[in-house]
Amino acid sequence: MSDSSEPTAVRPFTFEFSDEELEELRRRVRETRWPEKETVDDQSQGTPLATLKELARYWAEEYDWRKVEAKLKALPHYVTEIDGLDIHFIHVRSEHEDALPLLVTHGWPGSVIEQLKIIDPLVDPTSHGGEASDAFHLVVPSMPGYGFSQKPTAPGWNPKRMAAAWAELMKRLGYTRYAAQGGDWGAIVTEQMGLQEPEGLIGFHTNMANAVPPDIMTAIEGGAPLPADVSLSPEENEAVEQLRSAYADVPYAYEMGTAPQSLAGLVDSPVGLAAFMLDHDWQSLEMISRSVAGEPEGLTRDDVLDNITLFWLTRSAVSAARLYWENARAGISFFGAKGVKLPVAVSVFPTEMYRPPRSWAEKAYPNLIHYNKLPKGGHFAAWEQPEYFVDDVRTGLRPLRH
C-alpha cells in the first residue's frame, strides 16, 4: 500500500452508525402512511402490501442491524481515490500460496452485502469443502454512489468508466494477474473490463452472461419481431421469451434510467425504499415474499433488510439509481453480446431473468472455458445460493490458474 499522505493512497476505512440513527429508522418505519391493498391477487401491481407490512413489522420490532454490521466490521475495509472519487472496497487475502486474485462486483439493488456469504469459502476453501489450489484473494468494491463509495457529483460514471477504475484499483493493489466476477451491474462492468482488456486481467466469470446475438437483442429492445431470417432452437426461443418478459417487467429500470432524481422520496421513506427495491423481477419478488411470510428460501428477511438498511443509512438510493441514467446515455446493452475475447466462465441459474443457451454463450465468448446450468438460484446468485455459486466459480475459473 502507498503512503497514506498521497491522494491516491489505499487507506483503511471504518464506519459507524449511531443508536440514534437506528432508532430514527425504526420510528419512520412505525409511522409509515400505508396505501390501500392492491386490487389483484398477484404481484402484477408491484410489491404486495401484505409482504411490505410484514417486512416493516419485523424491521421495526425485531430486526437487528448490529448483526450484519459486526460481520462487515470483521472484514478489512479500505478506500482509495480513483479518477477523482473515493472508492470503498473490501480486500481479503488468502493464506494459501498461489491464491488467484479475484475482483467481485455487486449489482442493483445490491451492495457488498451480496458477497458476504461467499468471501470466506472463496478465500479459505479448505475450511469449506474445497482444495487449497482453489483459493482466491478477494477484492470486493462498492460501485460509485453505492454503499460506502463516494457519490459522483458530475455525470460520467458509467460501466465503462467503472471498468477502467477497477483495473486501476487492481493495479494499485499490486495484482499483475487476476480474474473478475460479476452479476447484474457487476456482470456489465466486468464485461466492459473484458472489452478493455487491461493489463493483468486474464479472464472472468459471469452469472448474467451478456450473450444475446446483436440482431435478436436489437429486436427485443425495440419491441419488434425477430428478423425473418433468424432460426431458433427451442432453448433459444425460450430465452427470447424470457427476455421479452424481462423487458416488460422492469418499471424500476425505466424510472431510474430516465428520472433518477424524481426518486428523492426513497431517501425519505424507508418503507418506500423497501417497496421499490423488492420489485426487481417477478421471480425474486416471489421468493422474497415467501421468505417474509415465514418460508425462508434463498434470502431471509434479515438478508433483505441488511441490504435495504445499508442503502438507508448511506442515503444512496438516488445516487445508486443514477447508474441506470448513465448507462442509458452510454448506450450499453444489458444482455447483448459485446465481442469479448478473453476467457469467460458462465454460470446459469434457473430463476435468472433470462437463461442464455450454450449456443449463444459460445458465439458471444469464443474463448468460453466453462458453461454450467445450476439446479437452484436466481438473479442474486451469490447471495441466494452461495454454495452453488462458490463451487461453480471455483470450477469455472480453474483453467485460468495454469
N, C-alpha and C positions, 0 to 999 in steps of 0.2 A: 504493500500500500504506500501511497505517496505522502509527502509532508502535508499534515493537516492544515498548514497555513496557505497552501495553494488553492486557487479557486476550484480546480478540478480534482482535489483530493478525495479519496474514499474515506468517509468519516463515519464513526459509529453513530447509530441513530437510536433514540429512545422515545417513548411516547407515554402519555399519562392522561387518563380521563378521570375527572373528579366524581365523587359520590353525588355532588350536586347536579352534574350533567346527567347522570344516570337517573336520578330522581325526577329531573325535569322531563326526561324522555318518558318515564312511566306516567307522569301526570298528563302529558299530552295524549298518550295512548288512552288513558282512562276517560279523558274528556272529549274523545272523538265525537263529531257530529255525523251520525250514520245516515246513509241513504236508505231508501226502501229496498226490499228484496228484488232481485231480477225477476222478470216476468216469464222466464223459461225455466225448465227443469234440467238444463245442462249448462255448460260454461261458454255457450256461444255469445253471451253478452260480456264476457270477461271474468275476472276473479269472482267466484261466488261469495255472496255476503256471509253465508254460514262459515265458510273457510276463513274469511278475513276476521270475523268476530271471534272465532275460537283462537286464532293465532294472536289476536290482540289481547284476549283474556290471559293467555299464557304469558305473553310479553310483559304485561303489567303486573301479574301476580306471582309468577313462578320463575321466569327466565332469569339467568344469572350471567351477565356479560363477563364477569371476572373469570369465569372458567376458560373461555376461549382466549381472553386476554393473557392469562397465565401461559397458555400454550404458545401464543405468539411471542411473549417475552422470553420464553425459554430458548428461542432461536436467535441467532446473530443477525441483527439488522444493521444496514448501512445506508448512506445516502451519498451521492456524488453529483456534481453539476455537469450536465452534458448538453451542449447546444443551448446554453442559457437557462436550463431548467434543472432543478434538483430532482433527481430520480432516486426513489427508495427501492431497496431490494433486500431480500433475504439471501444470505450466502452461507451454505453449509458444506464444508469439505469432508470427504470420507476419509476414514483412517486406513482404508485399503489401498495398497500400492496399485498404481496404474488405473485408478478410477478415471472414467471418462467425464470431462466437464459437460454439463447439460444445462442449457438455458430454457426455462419453462415459463410460458406466458399465459396469463389468465384471459378471460373474456368478459362480456357484459351479460347479465348483471352480476358479474363476479368481482373477485379480488384475490389477493394472495391466500385468503381463507380457503379458496377452492383447492389449493395444493397441500393443505396441512396434513392430510391423511397419507400422502404419497412420499413426503420428504424422508422420513426415517427408513421406509422399505427400500427406497432407491439409493440412499446414502449408505445404509448398513444392511446389505442384502442377506448376510449370513445370519442375522437375527430375525429374518422374515422369510425364511424358506428359499433363499437364493444362494448363489455362489459368490465368492469374493470377486471373481472375474466380471461380475455384473454390476459392480459398484459405480456410482456417479458422484461427482462433485456437483452440487446444485446451486444454480443462481436463479432466483425467482423474483423478478422485478414487478413493481406496481406501474401500470401504464400511466402516462401523464394524465392528470385530472382524476385519477382513481386512488382511493385509499390515502397512503402517506406520501405519494409523489406530489410534486408541486403542480398547481393548476396553471395551464397556459393562459397568458394574458393577451395573446395575439393569435390570429389564425395560422394554420400551417402544420399542426401536429397530427398528421395523417399516418396511416400504417407504413408508408414508405419512409417517412422521417423517423418513426419509431424503430424501424428495422435498422436504419443506419446508427441510431443511438444505441441499440442493443449490441451491435458489432463493436462500437466504441467501448461500451461497458465491459465486454469480454476481453478486449484488448487491454483495457486499463487494469483488469484483474490479473493480467499476465497469462491468459489462456491462449495458446497458439494453435490449439487443435481441439475443437469442441463440436457438439451437436446441439440441436434446438428442438423444442417441442411446443405444440400449442393446439388449443381447441377454441371454437368460436372466434373472437377477435384475435386470440393468440395464434390460431391457425393462419389467419390472414396476414398478421405481422410476420409470422415465421415464413410464409410463402414469399413475402417480399424480401426477406433475408436470403431465401434461396435464389431469387432472381438477381439480387445484388451480388451474390457470391463473395462476401467479404473474406479476406484472408483469415484462415483458421476454421471457418465453418466447413465441416466435412459431410453434412447431411442432416436430415431432420425427420421427426416423427409427427404425424398429424392424426387427430381423431375427428377432424372435419375437413376431409380432403377437398381441395379446390380443383375438381376433376371433370366438371361438366364440359363437354365439347362446345366450342365457341358458337356454332350455329344454333345448337339447342338452347344454350344459355341466353342468346340474344332474343330468341322467340319467347322464352319463358318470361324474361324481364320485361318484354314489351306486351305480354299478354296475347301473343299472336299464335296461330297454328304453327306446327313444326314445318320446316321446308319439305316440299313434296318428295324430294329425293332421299330423305332420311329414313333408313330402315332400322328398326329397333328390335332387340331380343326382348323376351318377356321381362327379364330382370331390368333391362334398360328402360322399358316402357313404365315399369313400376316406379323407377327412380324419377322419371319425368312427372308422374302424377304426384309423387311426394314433394317435388319441387314446386309444382303449381299450387299445391295445398299450403306449402310453407310461405310462398309469396302472398297468398290470400289471408294469411293468419299472423301478420306482423304489423299491426297498427302502431305498436310502440316504435318500430324502426322508422316508419314514415314520419311520426311526430318528432323523434329525435333528429332525423335526417333533414327535416325542413325548418323546425322552430324549437330548438332545444331550450332556448331561454324562456319560452312560454310554459315550461315545466317548473317554474320557480316554486310553485306550491309544494313540490316534493321535498324541498328543503325546510318547509314549514310544518308539514304534517307527516308524522311517522307512519300512520296508517295509510295515508295517501301514497307514500313511498312504497310501502309493502304491497299494496294493491297493484301498483304499476310494475314492480319488479317480479312479482309472482307470475304475471301473464306473459311469459316469454314465448312458449309454444305449448300447444294443447296437451301434448303427452307429458311434458314436465309439470304443467299445472295439475293434471290429473294425479300424477304421482305425489306431488306436494300436498294436494288436497286430502289424499288418503292418509298421508303421514300426520297431517294436522288433526285428522279425525281419529287418530289413535292406532293407525295401521302403518307403522314405520316401514318404509320401503325406499331404499336409496338414500334419500335425505330425511333427517329427523327435523322436528320443529326447532331444535337447538341449532342444527346446521343452517337452516334457512334464516333464523333470526341473528345468528352470528354475523352473517354477511350483510343483512339489511342494517343491523346496528352499526357496523363499521361505516357503511355509507352515511348513516345519520350522523354519527359522531364526527366524521371528517367533512360533512356538508358537501359531498361530492356527487350528488345526483345530477346536477346540471352540468358540471364540468366533465363528468363521465359521458353524459349524453352527447356532448359536442363531437365526440369521435364519429358518430354517425353522420353529422353535418359535414365534418372534414372529409370523410370517406366519399360522400356523395360528390363533393367538388373535386376530389382526386380521381373519380371515375373508376374505382376499383371494384370489381365484381366480388360478391360474397362467395360464390361457389364455382365460378368459371375457371377452366384450366388456364394457366398463365405462362407455360413454357419453361418450367423449372427443369434444370438438367442435373442437379446434384442428386445423390442417392436419397430416396424417400421411403419411409416405412408408413403404412396406412393401417389404422385400426377402425373397424366399422362396428358401431354399437347399434343394437336392434331398434331402439326407440329414438335414434337421432333424427333430426328434422328431414334429412334425406340420406339414403344409404348408397354411396357410389358403387356401381358394379366393378368387378375386377377389370373388365374390358375398358371402362373409362379410365381407371387408375393407370393402366398400362400405357394408354395413349398420353395421358397428362404427364406421367412421370416415366420417361424412357429408361431411367435408372431406378426402377421400382425394386427395392430389396426385401420388401415384406408386405403382405396383404392378408388380413385376417378378419373374419367376422366373429364377434364375441357373442356369448349366449345371453348376456344381460347388460343393461345400462343404456343411458341416453345421452342427451346433449352435454350434461355436466359430468362426463365420464370419470374423471379423476376424483371428483367429489362424491359421486353416487356409488361407484363400484371400484374402489381403489385397488382391490386385489387383482381383478381382471386387468385393470389399466396398467398397474405396475408390471405384471407378468408380460403383457404384450409390448410395453416399452422396452423391457429388458431383451425380449426376443427380437423385436423389430430392429433395434439398434446394434445388436450383437455383431453383425457383419462389419460395422464401422470400426470395431476395435482392432482389426487385424491389418 
